[in-house]
């Protein structure tokens, strides 16, 4: 899952060095437009809509990994 997140973040923003502890805003200096583009890429990949209220709860990469697994939308 981490590799997928790294790939999507790189494809959308060109940023590298993403770890489970990476904070999207503090460490990667992403703005809301970048974050929405990343979310859109996840939604396309998993064919799943992430509610806006859930998006802003995901501060670090591990939050995304946990969310995807908790919702049961991880790749088989």
PyMOL commands that set and color helices and strands:
alter all, ss='L'
color gray80, all
select helices_A, chain A and resi 2-13+32-46+52-55+61-70
alter helices_A, ss='H'
color red, helices_A
deselect
rebuild
show_as cartoon
